[in-house]
Amino acid sequence: MSYPQHKALLDKFNIRSLRFSFWLQCVFILLLALALFGPIMNLLIWTVTESWYFPHALPSQWGFKYWQQVFNPYSDVSGSLFTSLLIAVLTVVVCMIVSIPAGYALSKRSMPLRIFWMLLFLIPQAFPNLTVYMNIARLFYEFGLNGTLPGVIIVHSVHGLMFSIWISVAAFSSTDPMLERASRNLGAGPFYTFFHIVLPQAAPGLIASCIFVFLESLDEFTGTFFVGSPNISTLPLLLYTASMEGNYQIASITALILLVPSILFMVIIHKFMKPEMLSKLGK
């Protein structure tokens, strides 16, 4: 075989390889998109479905009847939404009260047993949530905290402290120590330096920490189920109840209500989580 023929055959083989690679990538992207957005599309379809029976591939009747039920002032969803938001906001407040001073202290490399204290906040994540919450529910029952708002807030706060502490440590570690030192050298007191020099620098990371804790509390199911039921009803509990009863429309609308703030807040987190702060996580 001459050289021109060999070159033409090789070029033809390369073109076929490129075409095969292109179609293989298209199939992979399509399958990935289907895996990511398929459940969301199914969720969106159920939110505007009034009747959908086997073997129909699509709903036989569309409408917003269940949206009217959800946003009815006398529906369970309105009360559960208010309770979920209240618990999430109070959980953020409790976590920030603990994590701001703790994060500032743990950001100092000279603190004794610094790694031990940081790892201590990871302990609730080291065990299955089910067994932890079952034992917490038993303890809370002895103190009269079962089925109460403070009991649920405590459980959510313990779970959220892992996020708030570690992100707060990273936020304070990314601040400029020279500015703090210069403030003290110029005669400013420790409280003035902290609130006017250090805290503004760490504010973006602390805001991201608040958002993480808020979303974690808003989506928390297991702790609320064991500690808060049946007196406390949140959106995840309502979603679970509706799903078990086969009311997929109400469950889908409730899931969509929980999904929207998660997407919006993750966009905000992307803005506030700076690369230099992320590099300080765990250090």
N, C-alpha and C positions, 0 to 999 in steps of 0.2 A: 504493500500500500504506500502510495506516494505521500509526501509531506502535506500538500494541499488537501488531499482527501482525508488524511488523519486529522488535520486541523479543523476541517469542516465537520467531521464526525464528533470531535471533542466539543466544538461550539454548540452543536445540536444537543449533545448530552447535557451540557451546562444549562442551556435554556430550559430543557425539560426538568432538570433538578430545581431550578429557580421557580418554575411554575408549580411544581409539586410542593416546594417549601412554602410558597405563597398561599396555596390552598390549605395546606396543613395549619398555617398560622391563622387563617380565617376561621377554620373549624374550631381551633382551640379558643380563639377569642369569642366565638359564638357560644361555645359550651360554657365558658367562664361567665359571660354576660347572662346566660340562662340560669346558671347556678346562683349568681348574685341578685339579679333582678326578677327572676321567675317568682320566688315567694312574695316579693313586694307587689308584682303585678296581680298575682292571685288575691292578695290582701285587698288591693284597690278594687278589684272586680266584686269581691264580697261586700264591700262597703256600699255599693249601689245596686245590690241584688235584692229583689223582693221574693223571688222563687227560683230555685235551681234544683232540679231533680235529675237523677240518673235515668237514661244514659245520655242526656243532653251535654254537649261540650261547652256550651255557654248558657248563661241564665235565660230562662224563658220569660222572665219579667224583670224590668229594670225600674228603679225609682229611688226616691230619697225618704221613704216612709220611716226607715229606721234611724235616719239622721234626726228627724223630728222627735222621735222617741228619746234619743240620746240627749238632745239639747232641750228637752222639756224641763221647765223649772222644777217639776215634781219627780223627775226621774232619779234613779240611784246614781247615775253617772255624774251629775252636777255635784252632788254631795261628796262622792268619792274623789272627784277631781280637786275640789277645795281641800279635802283632808290630805290628799297626796301632796299638794303644793305647800300646805301649812307644815306638814311633817318635814318635807324636803328643805324648806327655808330654815326651820328651827334646827334641823340637823346641821346645816351649813354654819349657822351661828355657833352651835356648840363645838363643832370641829375647829372652827377658826379661833375660838377662844383658847383652845388647847394647842393648836398647831402653830400659831404665830409665835408665841414665846418659846415653845419647844423647838420649832424649826430654826429660830434664830440662835438658840443655845446649841443645837446639834450641828449647826453650820460651822461652829468653831472647832478646828482640829484639836485644840488643846483640851477639850472637854473630856474628863475621865469616863471610860467605858462607853465612848460615843457609839461604836459599832454595836455594842450590846443593846443599847437603848433603841437604836434604829431597827435592829432585828426584832426587838420586842413587839413592835407595832405590826410585824408581819405574822405573828403567831396566829391571830384569828384566821388567816388565809392558809395556814399549814394543815388544818384539819377540815374534814367535810362539813359544809355548812349545816347539813341536816342534823348531825349529832350535836354540834355546838349549840344550835338554836333550841333543840329539845331540852338540853340541860339548862340553858338560860331560862326557858319557859318554866321549868320546875323551880328554879331559884326565885324567879319573879313572882311565882304564885305564892310563895311564903311571905313575900313583902307586899303583896297586894298590888303589884304592878302589871299583872296580866290583864289584857283588855283595856289598858289605859294609854292615853297619848304619850305621857312621859316614858312609859316602858318601851313603846315603839321607837321613840326618838333616841333613847339610850342605845337600843340595839342597832339602829341605823348609824349612830355616831361611832360606835365601836368598829363597825364595818368600814365607815368612811374615813376613819382616822389614818388608815394605812395610806390612802391616796393623799390626804391633806398633809400629813407629816412629811412624807418623802418628797412631795412636790415643793412644800415650803422650805425644806432643807436645801433643795436645789435652787430655789428662788433667792434665798439669802446668801447662798454660796456664790451666786453669780454677781453679787453687788461688788462695788469697788471699795476695798478696805481702806484705801488711801483717803477717800472722802470722809469716811468715818473718823479716821485718825486725825485728819486736818481739823474737823469740827471740834474734836476734843481738845486739840492743841490750842485752838482759838478761844477756849474757855466755855464751850457749850457743855451742858450737863448730859448724862447718859440718856435720860428720857427725851430731851430735846433732840439729841443726835439720832435716836432711834426713830422718832416719829417724823422728823423733818428731813433726814438724810438717808437713812437705811430703808425705811418702810416704802417711800415712793419708788426707790429703785426695784424693790422686790414686788411691787404692786401687780405687774402683769402676771408673774408666776402665781401669786396668791389668788388673782381672779380666775386663772385657769384651774387652780385647786378647788375653788368654790364651785366652779361649773362641774368638775368631775364628781364632787361629793353630791351636788344637787341631782345630777343624772343618776348616780348610783342609788340614792335614796328614792328617787322617783320610780325607778324600775325594780326596787327591792320587793321580792315576793315571800321568800322562805321565812325570813325573820318576822315579817308582819303577820304571816299566817299562823305561826306558832305563838307569838307573843300578843298580837293584837286581836285576833279573831275571838269571838264573833262581834265584838263591840266596835272595832275599828275597821272600816272598809276603805280600801284604797283602789286605785285603778288596776294595778296588777291582780288584786284579789277579785275584782269585778270581772276582769278578763278571764280569769281561771274559772269562775263560776259560770259565766256565759258559755264558755267553751264546753264545760262538762254537761251543760244542759242542752247542747246542740244549737245554741243561738249564735251561729257563726257571724251573722251580720253585726250584732252588738259587739261581739268579741273583736271583729275586724276593725270597727270604728274606734273602739277603745285602744287597740294596738296602734292605730294610725295617730291617735291623739298623743300616745307616748312616743311615737317615732318622730314626730315633727320637731319638738324641742330638742331632741337628741341631735338631729341633723343641724339645726340652727346653732346650737351651742358648740358643736364640733368645729364649725366654721370659725366661730369666735376663738376657740382654743387654738386653732391653727394660726391665728393672728398673734395671740399673746405668748404662745410657747416659743421662745426664741431659741436658736441653735445653741447659744452659749449657755443657756439655762439647762437645756436637755443634756448637755455634756456633763453637767454637775450631778445628775441623778445617781444616787448611790455612792457618791464620793464624800 
